[in-house]
Amino acid sequence: IHRQLSQTVKLLRLPVNTVTADHRTVHSALLTGLLSHIGQKDSEKTEFTGAHSARFAIFPASQLFKKPPKWIMVAQLLETSRLWGRIAARIEPEWIEPLAPHLVKYHYSDPHWEKSQGAVMANEKVTLFGLPIVASRKINYGAIDPPLCRELFIRHGLVEGQWQTRHVFFHANLQLLAEVEAMEHKSRRRDILVDDETLFTFYEQRIGADVVSARHFDSWWK
């Protein structure tokens, strides 16, 4: 690996003593200038998918040619009979995001209310030039889409009672709803208990506009 680093250092005209730094520090420093030269290995082939769906292979002279890692960066992309990546080094995808905040893109899916969190959570995917450097991680969705989070908090947390809280009004309301539901069952009627949309409107008209989670509600309540 030091031979490869020496070649890369020479190519990029970095100080020679750079190679004495630890593996991650050196590779992260080089990576800042080679973000468009990263690649993710194809699970079924020896090729790599690079920026903007480019396909390349590690140059046969590389020490990584026989046992290619899952993620690499290359100092040079050379096209002959095919596209080759020369002077390759192993990297980890989690190094990339902090180095490229201005280039990465965020994608969100499956926003949903979580009772244990008292908030709307979602899955976040992070890509760089189309490559998934973070495949999926759970995040709090409150800052991403406040109106949706407010709606889900009211609908699931307050109307459906999916909220772990000590607020007296909340438990009193749940008890009242249970008593009315029991009254309906006893009298064989279905027109006493208000529907969910009526309850939603009741809460929506009273709760602060910036309340998007249980934590925000507690602050607003105080």
C-alpha positions in Angstrom: 0.0 0.0 0.0 2.9 2.4 0.7 4.2 1.9 -2.8 0.8 2.8 -4.2 0.6 5.8 -1.9 4.1 7.0 -2.9 3.0 6.8 -6.6 -0.1 8.8 -5.8 1.8 11.3 -3.8 4.2 11.8 -6.6 1.3 12.1 -9.1 -0.5 14.7 -7.0 2.8 16.5 -6.0 2.2 16.1 -2.3 4.9 16.4 0.3 6.8 13.0 0.6 6.3 12.9 4.4 2.5 12.6 3.8 3.0 8.9 3.4 4.0 8.6 7.0 0.5 9.5 8.2 -2.0 6.8 9.0 -3.9 4.9 6.4 -7.3 6.7 6.8 -5.8 10.2 7.1 -3.8 9.9 3.9 -6.6 8.3 1.9 -9.1 10.9 3.1 -6.8 13.7 2.1 -6.4 12.2 -1.3 -10.1 11.5 -1.6 -11.0 15.2 -1.3 -9.5 15.6 -4.8 -10.6 12.3 -6.2 -14.3 12.3 -5.4 -15.2 11.7 -9.0 -12.7 8.8 -9.1 -14.4 6.5 -6.6 -16.0 3.2 -7.5 -18.3 0.5 -6.0 -17.6 -3.1 -6.9 -20.3 -5.0 -8.8 -21.5 -7.9 -6.7 -21.3 -10.3 -9.6 -18.4 -9.0 -11.7 -14.9 -7.6 -11.2 -16.0 -4.2 -12.6 -16.7 -1.1 -10.6 -19.5 1.4 -11.0 -18.1 4.9 -10.9 -19.4 8.4 -11.0 -22.4 8.9 -13.2 -22.7 5.2 -13.9 -19.3 4.9 -15.5 -17.9 1.3 -15.6 -14.2 0.6 -15.0 -11.9 -2.1 -13.8 -8.7 -2.1 -11.7 -5.6 -2.0 -13.8 -4.0 -5.5 -13.8 -0.7 -4.2 -12.4 -2.4 -3.1 -9.2 -2.0 -5.1 -6.0 -5.8 -4.9 -5.6 -6.5 -6.5 -9.0 -6.8 -10.1 -7.8 -8.8 -9.2 -4.6 -10.7 -6.0 -5.3 -12.3 -4.3 -2.3 -15.9 -3.2 -2.2 -15.0 0.5 -2.5 -12.0 2.1 -4.1 -10.6 5.4 -5.4 -8.2 5.6 -8.3 -5.8 8.3 -9.1 -6.3 8.0 -12.9 -9.0 6.7 -15.2 -7.4 5.5 -18.5 -9.4 4.4 -21.5 -7.8 1.9 -23.9 -9.6 -1.3 -24.9 -11.8 -0.5 -21.8 -11.8 2.0 -19.0 -9.1 1.2 -16.4 -8.6 2.6 -12.9 -4.9 3.1 -12.1 -3.2 3.6 -8.8 -6.1 2.2 -6.8 -6.6 2.3 -3.0 -9.2 0.9 -0.7 -11.6 3.3 0.9 -14.7 3.1 3.1 -17.9 4.8 1.9 -18.5 6.5 5.3 -15.4 8.6 4.7 -17.0 10.3 1.7 -20.0 12.2 3.1 -18.0 14.6 5.5 -15.7 15.4 2.6 -18.4 16.3 0.1 -21.3 18.0 1.8 -21.7 20.3 -1.2 -21.9 17.3 -3.7 -23.9 14.6 -1.9 -27.6 14.3 -2.4 -30.2 13.1 0.1 -33.2 10.9 -0.6 -35.9 10.1 1.9 -38.5 7.3 2.0 -41.1 5.7 4.3 -41.8 8.6 6.8 -43.7 7.0 9.7 -44.7 7.7 13.3 -42.7 5.9 15.9 -44.3 5.7 19.4 -41.1 4.9 21.2 -39.3 7.9 19.6 -42.3 10.2 19.9 -41.4 11.5 16.4 -41.8 10.8 12.7 -38.8 8.8 11.4 -37.8 8.0 7.9 -35.1 6.2 5.9 -32.3 8.4 4.4 -30.2 7.4 1.4 -27.1 9.5 0.5 -25.6 9.4 -3.0 -22.5 11.0 -4.6 -22.7 11.2 -8.4 -25.3 8.4 -8.3 -23.3 6.1 -6.0 -25.0 5.1 -2.7 -22.5 6.0 -0.1 -25.1 5.5 2.6 -27.6 2.9 1.6 -30.1 3.4 4.4 -30.2 5.0 7.8 -33.0 6.1 10.1 -33.4 9.8 10.8 -35.8 12.1 12.5 -37.9 13.6 9.7 -39.1 16.7 11.6 -36.7 19.1 10.0 -37.3 17.7 6.5 -41.1 18.0 6.2 -42.6 19.7 9.2 -46.2 19.9 7.9 -46.3 16.1 7.3 -44.7 15.4 10.7 -47.2 17.6 12.4 -50.1 15.8 10.7 -48.7 12.4 11.6 -48.0 13.4 15.2 -51.6 14.6 15.6 -53.2 11.6 13.8 -51.1 8.8 15.3 -49.9 10.2 18.5 -53.0 12.1 19.7 -56.0 10.7 17.8 -54.9 7.1 17.8 -53.3 7.3 21.2 -49.8 6.1 20.1 -47.9 8.3 22.4 -45.9 7.5 25.6 -46.5 10.6 27.8 -47.6 11.6 31.3 -49.8 14.5 30.2 -53.0 14.3 32.2 -55.2 15.6 29.5 -54.0 12.9 27.1 -54.9 10.0 29.4 -58.1 11.6 30.5 -59.2 11.9 26.8 -58.3 8.3 26.1 -60.3 7.2 29.1 -63.3 9.2 28.0 -63.1 7.8 24.5 -63.0 4.3 26.0 -66.1 5.0 28.1 -68.0 6.3 25.1 -67.0 3.3 23.0 -68.2 1.0 25.8 -71.5 3.0 25.9 -71.9 2.5 22.2 -71.3 -1.2 22.5 -73.7 -1.5 25.4 -76.5 0.5 23.7 -75.7 -1.1 20.3 -75.2 2.3 18.7 -72.5 3.7 16.5 -73.3 7.4 16.5 -72.1 8.6 19.9 -68.3 8.6 19.5 -67.0 11.2 17.2 -64.9 10.0 14.2 -61.2 10.4 13.9 -61.4 13.3 11.5 -63.3 15.3 14.1 -60.7 14.5 16.7 -58.0 15.4 14.3 -59.6 18.8 13.6 -60.0 19.4 17.3 -56.3 19.0 18.1 -55.1 20.6 14.8 -56.9 23.8 15.7 -55.4 24.0 19.2 -51.8 22.8 18.9 -49.0 25.2 17.9 -48.1 25.3 14.3 -44.5 24.3 15.0 -45.3 21.2 17.0 -44.0 18.2 14.9 -43.1 15.7 17.6 -43.6 14.8 21.3 -40.6 16.9 22.2 -41.9 19.9 20.4 -45.3 19.5 22.1 -43.7 19.4 25.5 -41.9 22.7 24.8 -45.1 24.3 23.4 -47.1 23.1 26.4 -44.7 24.7 28.9 
